């Protein structure tokens, strides 16, 4: 039986998207008579009807490529039912495109926002499958998201490279890593990279305690300190405020600069901020992510063969499973403050500033 499949990648890019696209396509060609349509630039392409018919050769040679051959764009979920000045009913347009393309299903590769819109379309009656992509590892219901391990490798390498220059100059180095709401990337790379202080969104910090940790290292004849901080980390004062009350006069003065400034003021120690930024999203996926992406993509093809929709593929333990989209959408997998990794970090002397 022939099945016509739409594929889109939405939200931020990450390593492993192409490997997952390849997994879906190659397994679909093997399992049933498949036709595949690539939707350009995420939900924006679905709204605007921007697509391309794809063939087997389009999925050749992309296993190791970073980014996404389909292109991606952020189309915020909060705007999906809002009709703006362009008078476009986005939900209606997406449904119309789906039907005009004669799709049997749509596979949406993305993070939390992507899954919320995927669930919306599922509730509107479309056949949808979600695939969990994000370097933040914060999608509910899956132990690991593809892209996370590669980003963790990159972030760890950044921390590794900071050690020698921090030690040479006797400096405090504040490394700001991605993770706006969840601190998984900073936590794991901080432990792996030998950071002395780890600051997470889930554990508000006291800059005086962070400064005290730097001074304690100095007293113990350790002339430098490495601090790994998630971009969404908040001080205890900031955490007590409503979001609108957190006014940053300079939007480019990120958390790393705020922490560095506070430490230097309190201790007099020379302090620098380092922000690798989108480097963490780039490059070829690591072997783990290539395999994980392929496994998840193959599972999506198996679900299509079974006609099982309204789900998001996930890894639980070492088993690939499918969770109802309604149970995944809108939930963020945060780092529990008492998580085993947090306890591990504390027990080897890492400070969380709390």
Secondary structure, 3 states (H helix, E strand, C coil): CEEEEEEEECCCCCCCHHHHHHHHHHHHHHHCEEEEEEECCCHHHHHHCCEEEECHHHHCCCCCCCCCCCCCCCCCHHHCCCCCCCCCCHHHHHHHHHHHCCCCEEEEEECHHHHHHHHHHHHCCCCEEEEEECCCCCECCCCCCECHHHHHHHHHHHHHHHHHHHHHHCCEEEEEECCCCCCHHHHHHHHHCCCCEEEECCECECHHHHHHHHHHHHHCCCCCEEEEEECCCCEHHHHCCCHHHCCCCCCCCCHHHHHHHHHHHHHCCCEEEEECHHHHHCCCCCHHHHHHHHHHHHHHHHHHHHCCCCEEEEEECCEEEEEEHHHHCCCECCCCCCCHHHHHHHHCCCECCC
